[in-house]
């Protein structure tokens, strides 16, 4: 690779590097961690390692949790009303 081309790549990484670093630190890592923890039985405080439970958390939310069902239905109605009236 020529020196001029290498210099061009260096300039690009100097500008995009910090943005990529902070995006990864603030957005990507917490998103991936929340995806992982949604499949575990961990309260976020206990010092023990999270126990893998698979999709049982989602099954419980969609079948047994009436608060989730009520909140979800309210959100659907609110969104539709906002779309229509806006």
Jmol script that loads the backbone (N, CA, C; Angstrom):
load data "model"
ATOM      1  N   UNK A   1       0.851  -1.160   0.000  1.00  0.00           N
ATOM      2  CA  UNK A   1       0.000   0.000   0.000  1.00  0.00           C
ATOM      3  C   UNK A   1       0.906   1.234   0.000  1.00  0.00           C
ATOM      4  N   UNK A   2       0.568   2.155  -0.836  1.00  0.00           N
ATOM      5  CA  UNK A   2       1.392   3.353  -0.941  1.00  0.00           C
ATOM      6  C   UNK A   2       1.200   4.247   0.286  1.00  0.00           C
ATOM      7  N   UNK A   3       2.169   5.116   0.480  1.00  0.00           N
ATOM      8  CA  UNK A   3       2.132   6.005   1.635  1.00  0.00           C
ATOM      9  C   UNK A   3       0.932   6.951   1.566  1.00  0.00           C
ATOM     10  N   UNK A   4       0.601   7.429   0.377  1.00  0.00           N
ATOM     11  CA  UNK A   4      -0.521   8.358   0.217  1.00  0.00           C
ATOM     12  C   UNK A   4      -1.846   7.650   0.549  1.00  0.00           C
ATOM     13  N   UNK A   5      -1.962   6.420   0.089  1.00  0.00           N
ATOM     14  CA  UNK A   5      -3.198   5.681   0.365  1.00  0.00           C
ATOM     15  C   UNK A   5      -3.303   5.366   1.860  1.00  0.00           C
ATOM     16  N   UNK A   6      -2.181   4.968   2.477  1.00  0.00           N
ATOM     17  CA  UNK A   6      -2.155   4.701   3.908  1.00  0.00           C
ATOM     18  C   UNK A   6      -2.534   5.952   4.694  1.00  0.00           C
ATOM     19  N   UNK A   7      -2.053   7.091   4.271  1.00  0.00           N
ATOM     20  CA  UNK A   7      -2.360   8.349   4.925  1.00  0.00           C
ATOM     21  C   UNK A   7      -3.858   8.662   4.833  1.00  0.00           C
ATOM     22  N   UNK A   8      -4.457   8.341   3.683  1.00  0.00           N
ATOM     23  CA  UNK A   8      -5.900   8.544   3.522  1.00  0.00           C
ATOM     24  C   UNK A   8      -6.707   7.673   4.476  1.00  0.00           C
ATOM     25  N   UNK A   9      -6.288   6.409   4.621  1.00  0.00           N
ATOM     26  CA  UNK A   9      -6.978   5.515   5.557  1.00  0.00           C
ATOM     27  C   UNK A   9      -6.818   6.005   6.998  1.00  0.00           C
ATOM     28  N   UNK A  10      -5.646   6.478   7.324  1.00  0.00           N
ATOM     29  CA  UNK A  10      -5.397   6.981   8.672  1.00  0.00           C
ATOM     30  C   UNK A  10      -6.304   8.174   8.981  1.00  0.00           C
ATOM     31  N   UNK A  11      -6.450   9.077   8.028  1.00  0.00           N
ATOM     32  CA  UNK A  11      -7.331  10.236   8.228  1.00  0.00           C
ATOM     33  C   UNK A  11      -8.771   9.788   8.439  1.00  0.00           C
ATOM     34  N   UNK A  12      -9.213   8.799   7.701  1.00  0.00           N
ATOM     35  CA  UNK A  12     -10.585   8.315   7.867  1.00  0.00           C
ATOM     36  C   UNK A  12     -10.787   7.705   9.250  1.00  0.00           C
ATOM     37  N   UNK A  13      -9.825   6.898   9.709  1.00  0.00           N
ATOM     38  CA  UNK A  13      -9.968   6.266  11.010  1.00  0.00           C
ATOM     39  C   UNK A  13      -9.846   7.265  12.157  1.00  0.00           C
ATOM     40  N   UNK A  14      -9.114   8.331  11.958  1.00  0.00           N
ATOM     41  CA  UNK A  14      -9.013   9.356  13.005  1.00  0.00           C
ATOM     42  C   UNK A  14     -10.378  10.007  13.229  1.00  0.00           C
ATOM     43  N   UNK A  15     -11.130  10.179  12.164  1.00  0.00           N
ATOM     44  CA  UNK A  15     -12.444  10.803  12.303  1.00  0.00           C
ATOM     45  C   UNK A  15     -13.526   9.810  12.712  1.00  0.00           C
ATOM     46  N   UNK A  16     -13.502   8.621  12.166  1.00  0.00           N
ATOM     47  CA  UNK A  16     -14.575   7.665  12.459  1.00  0.00           C
ATOM     48  C   UNK A  16     -14.290   6.823  13.696  1.00  0.00           C
ATOM     49  N   UNK A  17     -13.033   6.705  14.091  1.00  0.00           N
ATOM     50  CA  UNK A  17     -12.659   5.875  15.233  1.00  0.00           C
ATOM     51  C   UNK A  17     -13.341   6.245  16.529  1.00  0.00           C
ATOM     52  N   UNK A  18     -13.286   7.509  16.963  1.00  0.00           N
ATOM     53  CA  UNK A  18     -13.947   7.862  18.229  1.00  0.00           C
ATOM     54  C   UNK A  18     -15.461   7.633  18.183  1.00  0.00           C
ATOM     55  N   UNK A  19     -16.082   7.955  17.071  1.00  0.00           N
ATOM     56  CA  UNK A  19     -17.527   7.744  16.961  1.00  0.00           C
ATOM     57  C   UNK A  19     -17.850   6.258  17.031  1.00  0.00           C
ATOM     58  N   UNK A  20     -17.076   5.442  16.357  1.00  0.00           N
ATOM     59  CA  UNK A  20     -17.288   4.000  16.386  1.00  0.00           C
ATOM     60  C   UNK A  20     -17.046   3.445  17.790  1.00  0.00           C
ATOM     61  N   UNK A  21     -16.024   3.936  18.454  1.00  0.00           N
ATOM     62  CA  UNK A  21     -15.734   3.496  19.821  1.00  0.00           C
ATOM     63  C   UNK A  21     -16.890   3.816  20.758  1.00  0.00           C
ATOM     64  N   UNK A  22     -17.372   5.058  20.744  1.00  0.00           N
ATOM     65  CA  UNK A  22     -18.443   5.446  21.662  1.00  0.00           C
ATOM     66  C   UNK A  22     -19.781   4.805  21.284  1.00  0.00           C
ATOM     67  N   UNK A  23     -20.032   4.598  20.003  1.00  0.00           N
ATOM     68  CA  UNK A  23     -21.234   3.877  19.597  1.00  0.00           C
ATOM     69  C   UNK A  23     -21.205   2.454  20.149  1.00  0.00           C
ATOM     70  N   UNK A  24     -20.061   1.804  20.020  1.00  0.00           N
ATOM     71  CA  UNK A  24     -19.929   0.447  20.541  1.00  0.00           C
ATOM     72  C   UNK A  24     -20.087   0.426  22.053  1.00  0.00           C
ATOM     73  N   UNK A  25     -19.473   1.366  22.734  1.00  0.00           N
ATOM     74  CA  UNK A  25     -19.504   1.412  24.189  1.00  0.00           C
ATOM     75  C   UNK A  25     -20.887   1.743  24.737  1.00  0.00           C
ATOM     76  N   UNK A  26     -21.596   2.671  24.104  1.00  0.00           N
ATOM     77  CA  UNK A  26     -22.855   3.170  24.654  1.00  0.00           C
ATOM     78  C   UNK A  26     -24.084   2.465  24.079  1.00  0.00           C
ATOM     79  N   UNK A  27     -24.025   2.007  22.828  1.00  0.00           N
ATOM     80  CA  UNK A  27     -25.195   1.418  22.185  1.00  0.00           C
ATOM     81  C   UNK A  27     -25.061  -0.092  21.996  1.00  0.00           C
ATOM     82  N   UNK A  28     -24.026  -0.534  21.326  1.00  0.00           N
ATOM     83  CA  UNK A  28     -23.932  -1.932  20.895  1.00  0.00           C
ATOM     84  C   UNK A  28     -23.740  -2.896  22.069  1.00  0.00           C
ATOM     85  N   UNK A  29     -22.829  -2.605  22.964  1.00  0.00           N
ATOM     86  CA  UNK A  29     -22.572  -3.518  24.082  1.00  0.00           C
ATOM     87  C   UNK A  29     -23.787  -3.642  25.006  1.00  0.00           C
ATOM     88  N   UNK A  30     -24.424  -2.538  25.442  1.00  0.00           N
ATOM     89  CA  UNK A  30     -25.626  -2.703  26.272  1.00  0.00           C
ATOM     90  C   UNK A  30     -26.765  -3.425  25.549  1.00  0.00           C
ATOM     91  N   UNK A  31     -26.903  -3.199  24.236  1.00  0.00           N
ATOM     92  CA  UNK A  31     -27.940  -3.908  23.481  1.00  0.00           C
ATOM     93  C   UNK A  31     -27.683  -5.409  23.493  1.00  0.00           C
ATOM     94  N   UNK A  32     -26.470  -5.817  23.221  1.00  0.00           N
ATOM     95  CA  UNK A  32     -26.143  -7.243  23.205  1.00  0.00           C
ATOM     96  C   UNK A  32     -26.253  -7.855  24.601  1.00  0.00           C
ATOM     97  N   UNK A  33     -25.866  -7.110  25.623  1.00  0.00           N
ATOM     98  CA  UNK A  33     -25.997  -7.620  26.994  1.00  0.00           C
ATOM     99  C   UNK A  33     -27.467  -7.784  27.385  1.00  0.00           C
ATOM    100  N   UNK A  34     -28.310  -6.838  27.011  1.00  0.00           N
ATOM    101  CA  UNK A  34     -29.729  -6.964  27.338  1.00  0.00           C
ATOM    102  C   UNK A  34     -30.365  -8.132  26.592  1.00  0.00           C
ATOM    103  N   UNK A  35     -29.916  -8.366  25.378  1.00  0.00           N
ATOM    104  CA  UNK A  35     -30.410  -9.520  24.617  1.00  0.00           C
ATOM    105  C   UNK A  35     -30.020 -10.813  25.329  1.00  0.00           C
ATOM    106  N   UNK A  36     -28.784 -10.890  25.810  1.00  0.00           N
ATOM    107  CA  UNK A  36     -28.328 -12.081  26.542  1.00  0.00           C
ATOM    108  C   UNK A  36     -29.102 -12.242  27.853  1.00  0.00           C
ATOM    109  N   UNK A  37     -29.219 -11.167  28.628  1.00  0.00           N
ATOM    110  CA  UNK A  37     -29.867 -11.263  29.935  1.00  0.00           C
ATOM    111  C   UNK A  37     -31.365 -11.535  29.830  1.00  0.00           C
ATOM    112  N   UNK A  38     -31.983 -11.240  28.708  1.00  0.00           N
ATOM    113  CA  UNK A  38     -33.404 -11.543  28.565  1.00  0.00           C
ATOM    114  C   UNK A  38     -33.663 -13.045  28.512  1.00  0.00           C
ATOM    115  N   UNK A  39     -32.632 -13.830  28.252  1.00  0.00           N
ATOM    116  CA  UNK A  39     -32.770 -15.287  28.230  1.00  0.00           C
ATOM    117  C   UNK A  39     -32.244 -15.941  29.502  1.00  0.00           C
ATOM    118  N   UNK A  40     -32.003 -15.157  30.544  1.00  0.00           N
ATOM    119  CA  UNK A  40     -31.502 -15.705  31.802  1.00  0.00           C
ATOM    120  C   UNK A  40     -32.434 -15.353  32.953  1.00  0.00           C
ATOM    121  N   UNK A  41     -32.220 -16.044  34.063  1.00  0.00           N
ATOM    122  CA  UNK A  41     -32.970 -15.773  35.282  1.00  0.00           C
ATOM    123  C   UNK A  41     -32.035 -15.044  36.239  1.00  0.00           C
ATOM    124  N   UNK A  42     -31.885 -13.747  36.022  1.00  0.00           N
ATOM    125  CA  UNK A  42     -30.976 -12.939  36.830  1.00  0.00           C
ATOM    126  C   UNK A  42     -31.659 -11.622  37.130  1.00  0.00           C
ATOM    127  N   UNK A  43     -31.584 -11.154  38.363  1.00  0.00           N
ATOM    128  CA  UNK A  43     -32.270  -9.927  38.750  1.00  0.00           C
ATOM    129  C   UNK A  43     -31.427  -8.672  38.575  1.00  0.00           C
ATOM    130  N   UNK A  44     -30.179  -8.802  38.147  1.00  0.00           N
ATOM    131  CA  UNK A  44     -29.337  -7.641  37.927  1.00  0.00           C
ATOM    132  C   UNK A  44     -28.581  -7.180  39.145  1.00  0.00           C
ATOM    133  N   UNK A  45     -28.860  -7.782  40.299  1.00  0.00           N
ATOM    134  CA  UNK A  45     -28.218  -7.370  41.533  1.00  0.00           C
ATOM    135  C   UNK A  45     -27.409  -8.518  42.143  1.00  0.00           C
ATOM    136  N   UNK A  46     -27.940  -9.715  42.077  1.00  0.00           N
ATOM    137  CA  UNK A  46     -27.301 -10.865  42.728  1.00  0.00           C
ATOM    138  C   UNK A  46     -25.899 -11.103  42.172  1.00  0.00           C
ATOM    139  N   UNK A  47     -25.029 -11.562  43.041  1.00  0.00           N
ATOM    140  CA  UNK A  47     -23.637 -11.744  42.632  1.00  0.00           C
ATOM    141  C   UNK A  47     -23.398 -13.072  41.930  1.00  0.00           C
ATOM    142  N   UNK A  48     -24.356 -13.976  41.964  1.00  0.00           N
ATOM    143  CA  UNK A  48     -24.159 -15.263  41.296  1.00  0.00           C
ATOM    144  C   UNK A  48     -24.306 -15.117  39.785  1.00  0.00           C
ATOM    145  N   UNK A  49     -23.801 -16.077  39.094  1.00  0.00           N
ATOM    146  CA  UNK A  49     -23.861 -16.052  37.627  1.00  0.00           C
ATOM    147  C   UNK A  49     -25.299 -16.257  37.163  1.00  0.00           C
ATOM    148  N   UNK A  50     -25.688 -15.610  36.079  1.00  0.00           N
ATOM    149  CA  UNK A  50     -27.053 -15.782  35.568  1.00  0.00           C
ATOM    150  C   UNK A  50     -27.308 -17.224  35.131  1.00  0.00           C
ATOM    151  N   UNK A  51     -28.500 -17.722  35.428  1.00  0.00           N
ATOM    152  CA  UNK A  51     -28.887 -19.077  35.035  1.00  0.00           C
ATOM    153  C   UNK A  51     -29.663 -18.999  33.722  1.00  0.00           C
ATOM    154  N   UNK A  52     -29.265 -19.773  32.736  1.00  0.00           N
ATOM    155  CA  UNK A  52     -29.889 -19.765  31.419  1.00  0.00           C
ATOM    156  C   UNK A  52     -31.269 -20.407  31.504  1.00  0.00           C
ATOM    157  N   UNK A  53     -32.317 -19.688  31.072  1.00  0.00           N
ATOM    158  CA  UNK A  53     -33.669 -20.240  31.087  1.00  0.00           C
ATOM    159  C   UNK A  53     -34.297 -20.256  29.700  1.00  0.00           C
ATOM    160  N   UNK A  54     -33.619 -19.738  28.717  1.00  0.00           N
ATOM    161  CA  UNK A  54     -34.140 -19.764  27.349  1.00  0.00           C
ATOM    162  C   UNK A  54     -35.312 -18.823  27.165  1.00  0.00           C
ATOM    163  N   UNK A  55     -36.320 -19.278  26.457  1.00  0.00           N
ATOM    164  CA  UNK A  55     -37.460 -18.421  26.127  1.00  0.00           C
ATOM    165  C   UNK A  55     -38.561 -18.457  27.180  1.00  0.00           C
ATOM    166  N   UNK A  56     -38.317 -19.073  28.322  1.00  0.00           N
ATOM    167  CA  UNK A  56     -39.375 -19.151  29.334  1.00  0.00           C
ATOM    168  C   UNK A  56     -39.754 -17.768  29.867  1.00  0.00           C
ATOM    169  N   UNK A  57     -38.821 -16.823  29.883  1.00  0.00           N
ATOM    170  CA  UNK A  57     -39.166 -15.451  30.281  1.00  0.00           C
ATOM    171  C   UNK A  57     -40.212 -14.865  29.338  1.00  0.00           C
ATOM    172  N   UNK A  58     -40.027 -15.057  28.049  1.00  0.00           N
ATOM    173  CA  UNK A  58     -40.964 -14.523  27.072  1.00  0.00           C
ATOM    174  C   UNK A  58     -42.295 -15.265  27.127  1.00  0.00           C
ATOM    175  N   UNK A  59     -42.249 -16.574  27.343  1.00  0.00           N
ATOM    176  CA  UNK A  59     -43.477 -17.346  27.470  1.00  0.00           C
ATOM    177  C   UNK A  59     -44.293 -16.859  28.660  1.00  0.00           C
ATOM    178  N   UNK A  60     -43.618 -16.581  29.776  1.00  0.00           N
ATOM    179  CA  UNK A  60     -44.298 -16.088  30.966  1.00  0.00           C
ATOM    180  C   UNK A  60     -44.924 -14.718  30.713  1.00  0.00           C
ATOM    181  N   UNK A  61     -44.201 -13.843  30.061  1.00  0.00           N
ATOM    182  CA  UNK A  61     -44.728 -12.499  29.793  1.00  0.00           C
ATOM    183  C   UNK A  61     -45.962 -12.564  28.904  1.00  0.00           C
ATOM    184  N   UNK A  62     -45.903 -13.338  27.835  1.00  0.00           N
ATOM    185  CA  UNK A  62     -46.999 -13.347  26.870  1.00  0.00           C
ATOM    186  C   UNK A  62     -48.198 -14.170  27.313  1.00  0.00           C
ATOM    187  N   UNK A  63     -48.036 -15.111  28.249  1.00  0.00           N
ATOM    188  CA  UNK A  63     -49.166 -15.945  28.638  1.00  0.00           C
ATOM    189  C   UNK A  63     -49.710 -15.636  30.029  1.00  0.00           C
ATOM    190  N   UNK A  64     -48.850 -15.305  30.985  1.00  0.00           N
ATOM    191  CA  UNK A  64     -49.295 -15.195  32.375  1.00  0.00           C
ATOM    192  C   UNK A  64     -49.364 -13.779  32.922  1.00  0.00           C
ATOM    193  N   UNK A  65     -48.686 -12.839  32.325  1.00  0.00           N
ATOM    194  CA  UNK A  65     -48.558 -11.498  32.898  1.00  0.00           C
ATOM    195  C   UNK A  65     -49.662 -10.575  32.371  1.00  0.00           C
ATOM    196  N   UNK A  66     -50.670 -10.314  33.206  1.00  0.00           N
ATOM    197  CA  UNK A  66     -51.771  -9.449  32.777  1.00  0.00           C
ATOM    198  C   UNK A  66     -51.340  -7.981  32.703  1.00  0.00           C
ATOM    199  N   UNK A  67     -50.386  -7.578  33.533  1.00  0.00           N
ATOM    200  CA  UNK A  67     -49.901  -6.197  33.465  1.00  0.00           C
ATOM    201  C   UNK A  67     -49.247  -5.927  32.115  1.00  0.00           C
ATOM    202  N   UNK A  68     -48.461  -6.880  31.629  1.00  0.00           N
ATOM    203  CA  UNK A  68     -47.848  -6.705  30.311  1.00  0.00           C
ATOM    204  C   UNK A  68     -48.925  -6.620  29.234  1.00  0.00           C
ATOM    205  N   UNK A  69     -49.907  -7.488  29.301  1.00  0.00           N
ATOM    206  CA  UNK A  69     -50.979  -7.491  28.299  1.00  0.00           C
ATOM    207  C   UNK A  69     -51.729  -6.159  28.300  1.00  0.00           C
ATOM    208  N   UNK A  70     -52.045  -5.634  29.496  1.00  0.00           N
ATOM    209  CA  UNK A  70     -52.747  -4.353  29.590  1.00  0.00           C
ATOM    210  C   UNK A  70     -51.877  -3.206  29.065  1.00  0.00           C
ATOM    211  N   UNK A  71     -50.611  -3.218  29.414  1.00  0.00           N
ATOM    212  CA  UNK A  71     -49.701  -2.168  28.948  1.00  0.00           C
ATOM    213  C   UNK A  71     -49.520  -2.220  27.437  1.00  0.00           C
ATOM    214  N   UNK A  72     -49.401  -3.428  26.917  1.00  0.00           N
ATOM    215  CA  UNK A  72     -49.234  -3.591  25.478  1.00  0.00           C
ATOM    216  C   UNK A  72     -50.471  -3.102  24.730  1.00  0.00           C
ATOM    217  N   UNK A  73     -51.651  -3.455  25.229  1.00  0.00           N
ATOM    218  CA  UNK A  73     -52.897  -3.019  24.585  1.00  0.00           C
ATOM    219  C   UNK A  73     -53.040  -1.499  24.669  1.00  0.00           C
ATOM    220  N   UNK A  74     -52.693  -0.883  25.798  1.00  0.00           N
ATOM    221  CA  UNK A  74     -52.723   0.564  25.928  1.00  0.00           C
ATOM    222  C   UNK A  74     -51.783   1.222  24.932  1.00  0.00           C
ATOM    223  N   UNK A  75     -50.588   0.662  24.770  1.00  0.00           N
ATOM    224  CA  UNK A  75     -49.612   1.218  23.829  1.00  0.00           C
ATOM    225  C   UNK A  75     -50.125   1.142  22.407  1.00  0.00           C
ATOM    226  N   UNK A  76     -50.759   0.051  22.041  1.00  0.00           N
ATOM    227  CA  UNK A  76     -51.325  -0.093  20.690  1.00  0.00           C
ATOM    228  C   UNK A  76     -52.404   0.970  20.465  1.00  0.00           C
ATOM    229  N   UNK A  77     -53.318   1.111  21.415  1.00  0.00           N
ATOM    230  CA  UNK A  77     -54.390   2.111  21.270  1.00  0.00           C
ATOM    231  C   UNK A  77     -53.829   3.529  21.233  1.00  0.00           C
ATOM    232  N   UNK A  78     -52.879   3.828  22.079  1.00  0.00           N
ATOM    233  CA  UNK A  78     -52.268   5.153  22.116  1.00  0.00           C
ATOM    234  C   UNK A  78     -51.571   5.461  20.794  1.00  0.00           C
ATOM    235  N   UNK A  79     -50.822   4.505  20.281  1.00  0.00           N
ATOM    236  CA  UNK A  79     -50.111   4.706  19.010  1.00  0.00           C
ATOM    237  C   UNK A  79     -51.084   4.927  17.863  1.00  0.00           C
ATOM    238  N   UNK A  80     -52.137   4.137  17.813  1.00  0.00           N
ATOM    239  CA  UNK A  80     -53.124   4.320  16.745  1.00  0.00           C
ATOM    240  C   UNK A  80     -53.808   5.678  16.851  1.00  0.00           C
ATOM    241  N   UNK A  81     -54.141   6.094  18.052  1.00  0.00           N
ATOM    242  CA  UNK A  81     -54.780   7.406  18.232  1.00  0.00           C
ATOM    243  C   UNK A  81     -53.826   8.522  17.818  1.00  0.00           C
ATOM    244  N   UNK A  82     -52.575   8.420  18.187  1.00  0.00           N
ATOM    245  CA  UNK A  82     -51.594   9.434  17.794  1.00  0.00           C
ATOM    246  C   UNK A  82     -51.414   9.494  16.281  1.00  0.00           C
ATOM    247  N   UNK A  83     -51.400   8.345  15.658  1.00  0.00           N
ATOM    248  CA  UNK A  83     -51.252   8.326  14.185  1.00  0.00           C
ATOM    249  C   UNK A  83     -52.446   8.957  13.509  1.00  0.00           C
ATOM    250  N   UNK A  84     -53.641   8.624  13.980  1.00  0.00           N
ATOM    251  CA  UNK A  84     -54.868   9.151  13.354  1.00  0.00           C
ATOM    252  C   UNK A  84     -54.970  10.654  13.593  1.00  0.00           C
ATOM    253  N   UNK A  85     -54.765  11.105  14.822  1.00  0.00           N
ATOM    254  CA  UNK A  85     -54.951  12.522  15.130  1.00  0.00           C
ATOM    255  C   UNK A  85     -53.800  13.409  14.688  1.00  0.00           C
ATOM    256  N   UNK A  86     -52.674  12.842  14.439  1.00  0.00           N
ATOM    257  CA  UNK A  86     -51.551  13.639  13.962  1.00  0.00           C
ATOM    258  C   UNK A  86     -51.633  13.775  12.465  1.00  0.00           C
TER     259      UNK A  86
END
end "model"
wireframe off; spacefill off
backbone 0.3
color backbone group
